[in-house]
Amino acid sequence: MSYDQLSSLESGRGGGGYSDDPAFRDLQYDLKNKLQQLLSSNRKLANDVNVLGSRKDTPRLRERVHNTMEKTRQICQAIGEGVKKFQTWEDLSKQQKYEQTKVSSDFQAALQEFQALQRRALEKEKASVSAARAAHHHDDEPGSPSGRPQPEQLQLQEQAPAMANQDEVDFQEALIIEREEEIRNIEQGVGDLNVLFTQVAQIVSEQGEQLTTIEHNVEGVRDNTQRADVETRQAARYQKAARNKGCCLLLIMAVILTIVILAVVVG
């Protein structure tokens, strides 16, 4: 049974009534909107992570990936706080309890997807930095094909733009250090969200039995409602048939009474 069907059945015939709490409803809508933002960020991040490490990988792409991850972490933290607050409501109707559980389980799935994307990005970043570091060290190794440099070679090297080469080396080293710092930020982000994921998983686990009970109750309500509808229709048909029989009897009695009266008058 779909969520809309469950909500419709519970609100209409679920028993216990629906308590229209404005604060509960506002928080619910806010969490749903943030969940949509999280899902949208996951889709964008997945597209960019797929490009990392390929020929289309650029510093601009990596910057966009890290900005998206940072923004998405903030959304996850905000949803996490909202989900925790969402669990503090008491005296809820069946529909509200179901919505409470639905939001938690949807957030758990979206958060799990985001964590997987972060780990993929982390793996690709580490592989890229390792390759850059290896290439950087290879370029720094001195030597010549013939072993000891000849005087002519030494003279040419002294005349080369050594300072420019050193600036390039320093620039590449700075880029590598910056990317290693980005890797540490990703690792910290994954670790922080692991704590939140564990908390959400516990909430969803505790609500699992409650959700199953609600679904069974709603199925029972639907079956009972259908049976009641059939019985009501049957009762209506019986009443209509009874009224028709009553009208026929009254008509017959009227005819008989008319005949009797005419017989008395004529006699």
C-alpha positions as CSV (number, residue, x, y, z in Angstrom):
1,M,0.0,0.0,0.0
2,S,1.3,3.4,-0.9
3,Y,2.0,6.2,1.5
4,D,-0.9,8.4,0.1
5,Q,-3.3,5.5,0.5
6,L,-2.3,5.0,4.1
7,S,-2.6,8.6,4.9
8,S,-6.0,8.8,3.2
9,L,-7.3,5.8,5.0
10,E,-6.0,6.9,8.4
11,S,-7.2,10.5,8.1
12,G,-10.6,9.4,6.9
13,R,-11.3,6.3,8.9
14,G,-8.2,5.4,10.9
15,G,-9.7,6.1,14.2
16,G,-8.5,8.4,16.9
17,G,-8.8,11.4,14.6
18,Y,-6.2,13.7,13.1
19,S,-4.8,16.3,15.5
20,D,-4.0,19.3,13.2
21,D,-1.0,20.6,15.1
22,P,0.4,23.6,13.2
23,A,3.9,23.3,14.7
24,F,4.0,19.6,13.7
25,R,2.8,20.3,10.2
26,D,5.3,23.2,9.7
27,L,8.2,21.1,10.8
28,Q,7.1,18.2,8.6
29,Y,6.9,20.4,5.5
30,D,10.3,22.0,6.4
31,L,11.9,18.5,6.6
32,K,10.3,17.4,3.4
33,N,11.7,20.5,1.6
34,K,15.1,19.9,3.0
35,L,15.0,16.3,1.9
36,Q,14.2,17.4,-1.6
37,Q,17.3,19.7,-1.4
38,L,19.4,16.8,-0.2
39,L,18.2,14.5,-3.0
40,S,18.9,17.2,-5.6
41,S,22.4,17.8,-4.2
42,N,23.1,14.0,-4.3
43,R,22.2,13.9,-8.0
44,K,24.5,16.9,-8.8
45,L,27.3,15.5,-6.7
46,A,27.0,12.0,-8.3
47,N,27.4,13.6,-11.8
48,D,30.5,15.5,-10.7
49,V,32.1,12.6,-8.8
50,N,31.8,10.4,-11.9
51,V,34.1,12.9,-13.8
52,L,36.7,13.1,-11.0
53,G,40.0,11.4,-12.2
54,S,39.0,11.5,-15.8
55,R,40.3,13.7,-18.6
56,K,37.6,16.2,-17.8
57,D,38.8,16.6,-14.2
58,T,39.7,20.2,-13.6
59,P,40.5,22.4,-10.5
60,R,37.1,24.1,-11.1
61,L,35.3,20.7,-11.0
62,R,37.1,19.7,-7.8
63,E,36.2,23.0,-6.2
64,R,32.5,22.5,-7.2
65,V,32.6,19.0,-5.7
66,H,33.9,20.2,-2.4
67,N,31.5,23.2,-2.2
68,T,28.6,20.8,-3.0
69,M,29.7,18.4,-0.3
70,E,30.1,21.2,2.3
71,K,26.6,22.5,1.5
72,T,25.1,19.0,1.6
73,R,26.7,18.3,5.0
74,Q,25.0,21.4,6.3
75,I,21.7,20.2,4.9
76,C,22.2,16.8,6.5
77,Q,23.0,18.3,9.9
78,A,19.9,20.6,9.7
79,I,17.6,17.6,8.8
80,G,19.2,15.5,11.5
81,E,18.3,18.1,14.1
82,G,14.8,18.4,12.7
83,V,14.3,14.6,12.8
84,K,15.4,14.4,16.4
85,K,13.0,17.2,17.2
86,F,10.3,15.4,15.2
87,Q,10.5,12.4,17.5
88,T,9.7,14.5,20.6
89,W,6.0,14.9,19.7
90,E,3.6,12.9,21.8
91,D,-0.1,12.0,21.5
92,L,0.1,11.7,17.8
93,S,-2.5,10.3,15.5
94,K,-1.8,7.2,13.4
95,Q,-1.2,9.4,10.4
96,Q,1.3,11.6,12.2
97,K,3.2,8.6,13.5
98,Y,3.5,7.2,10.1
99,E,4.7,10.5,8.7
100,Q,7.2,10.7,11.5
101,T,8.6,7.3,10.6
102,K,8.5,8.1,6.9
103,V,10.6,11.2,7.2
104,S,13.2,9.3,9.3
105,S,13.5,6.4,6.9
106,D,13.7,8.7,3.8
107,F,16.5,10.7,5.5
108,Q,18.4,7.6,6.3
109,A,18.4,6.5,2.7
110,A,19.4,9.9,1.4
111,L,22.2,10.2,4.0
112,Q,23.5,6.8,3.1
113,E,23.6,7.8,-0.5
114,F,25.5,11.0,0.3
115,Q,28.0,9.1,2.5
116,A,28.7,6.7,-0.4
117,L,29.3,9.6,-2.8
118,Q,31.7,11.2,-0.3
119,R,33.7,8.0,0.0
120,R,33.9,7.6,-3.8
121,A,35.1,11.2,-4.1
122,L,37.6,10.6,-1.3
123,E,39.0,7.5,-3.1
124,K,39.4,9.4,-6.4
125,E,41.0,12.4,-4.7
126,K,43.6,10.2,-2.9
127,A,44.5,8.3,-6.1
128,S,44.9,11.6,-8.0
129,V,47.0,13.2,-5.3
130,S,49.2,10.1,-5.1
131,A,49.8,10.2,-8.8
132,A,50.6,14.0,-8.7
133,R,53.0,13.4,-5.7
134,A,54.8,10.7,-7.5
135,A,55.1,12.7,-10.7
136,H,56.3,15.7,-8.6
137,H,59.1,13.7,-6.9
138,H,60.1,12.2,-10.3
139,D,60.6,15.7,-11.7
140,D,62.7,16.7,-8.7
141,E,65.2,13.9,-9.1
142,P,68.6,15.1,-10.5
143,G,70.6,13.2,-13.0
144,S,71.6,12.9,-16.6
145,P,71.7,10.1,-19.1
146,S,75.6,9.9,-19.1
147,G,76.0,9.9,-15.3
148,R,78.2,12.8,-14.1
149,P,77.3,16.1,-15.8
150,Q,79.9,17.5,-18.2
151,P,81.3,21.1,-17.9
152,E,79.3,22.1,-21.0
153,Q,76.1,20.7,-19.4
154,L,76.8,22.6,-16.1
155,Q,77.2,25.8,-18.0
156,L,73.9,25.3,-19.8
157,Q,72.1,24.5,-16.6
158,E,73.5,27.7,-15.0
159,Q,72.1,29.7,-17.9
160,A,68.7,28.0,-17.7
161,P,65.8,29.9,-16.0
162,A,66.2,28.1,-12.7
163,M,64.1,30.5,-10.7
164,A,61.1,30.0,-13.0
165,N,61.4,26.2,-12.7
166,Q,61.6,26.5,-8.9
167,D,58.4,28.6,-8.9
168,E,56.6,26.0,-10.9
169,V,57.8,23.3,-8.5
170,D,56.6,25.3,-5.6
171,F,53.3,26.0,-7.2
172,Q,52.7,22.3,-7.9
173,E,53.7,21.5,-4.3
174,A,51.2,24.1,-3.0
175,L,48.5,22.5,-5.1
176,I,49.2,19.1,-3.8
177,I,49.2,20.3,-0.2
178,E,45.9,22.1,-0.8
179,R,44.3,18.9,-2.2
180,E,45.6,16.9,0.7
181,E,43.9,19.4,3.0
182,E,40.7,18.9,1.0
183,I,41.0,15.2,1.5
184,R,41.3,15.6,5.3
185,N,38.2,17.8,5.2
186,I,36.3,15.1,3.4
187,E,37.5,12.5,5.8
188,Q,36.4,14.6,8.7
189,G,33.0,15.2,7.1
190,V,32.5,11.5,6.6
191,G,33.3,10.9,10.2
192,D,31.0,13.5,11.5
193,L,28.1,12.2,9.4
194,N,28.8,8.7,10.5
195,V,27.7,9.7,14.0
196,L,24.5,11.2,12.6
197,F,23.9,8.2,10.5
198,T,24.1,5.9,13.5
199,Q,21.7,8.0,15.4
200,V,19.2,8.1,12.5
201,A,19.5,4.3,12.0
202,Q,18.7,3.8,15.7
203,I,15.6,6.0,15.4
204,V,14.4,4.1,12.3
205,S,15.0,0.8,13.9
206,E,13.0,1.7,17.0
207,Q,10.2,2.9,14.7
208,G,10.2,-0.2,12.5
209,E,7.9,-2.3,14.7
210,Q,5.6,0.7,15.2
211,L,5.4,1.3,11.4
212,T,4.5,-2.4,10.8
213,T,1.8,-2.2,13.3
214,I,0.4,1.0,11.7
215,E,0.4,-0.6,8.3
216,H,-1.5,-3.7,9.6
217,N,-4.0,-1.4,11.4
218,V,-4.6,0.6,8.3
219,E,-5.1,-2.6,6.2
220,G,-7.6,-3.7,8.9
221,V,-9.4,-0.3,8.7
222,R,-9.6,-0.6,5.0
223,D,-11.1,-4.1,5.1
224,N,-13.5,-3.1,7.8
225,T,-14.6,-0.1,5.9
226,Q,-15.2,-2.1,2.8
227,R,-17.3,-4.6,4.7
228,A,-19.2,-1.8,6.3
229,D,-19.9,-0.2,2.9
230,V,-21.2,-3.5,1.6
231,E,-23.4,-4.0,4.6
232,T,-24.7,-0.5,4.3
233,R,-25.6,-1.0,0.7
234,Q,-27.4,-4.3,1.5
235,A,-29.3,-2.6,4.3
236,A,-30.3,0.2,1.9
237,R,-31.6,-2.4,-0.6
238,Y,-33.5,-4.2,2.1
239,Q,-35.1,-1.0,3.3
240,K,-36.1,-0.1,-0.2
241,A,-37.6,-3.5,-0.8
242,A,-39.5,-3.2,2.5
243,R,-40.9,0.2,1.6
244,N,-42.0,-1.2,-1.8
245,K,-43.8,-4.1,-0.1
246,G,-45.4,-1.7,2.3
247,C,-46.7,0.5,-0.5
248,C,-48.1,-2.5,-2.3
249,L,-49.9,-3.7,0.9
250,L,-51.3,-0.2,1.5
251,L,-52.5,-0.1,-2.1
252,I,-54.1,-3.5,-1.8
253,M,-55.8,-2.6,1.4
254,A,-57.1,0.7,-0.1
255,V,-58.5,-1.2,-3.0
256,I,-60.2,-3.7,-0.7
257,L,-61.6,-1.0,1.5
258,T,-62.9,0.8,-1.5
259,I,-64.7,-2.3,-2.7
260,V,-66.2,-2.9,0.7
261,I,-67.4,0.7,1.0
262,L,-69.0,0.6,-2.5
263,A,-70.7,-2.7,-1.6
264,V,-72.2,-1.2,1.5
265,V,-73.4,1.9,-0.2
266,V,-74.9,0.0,-3.1
267,G,-76.5,-2.5,-0.8
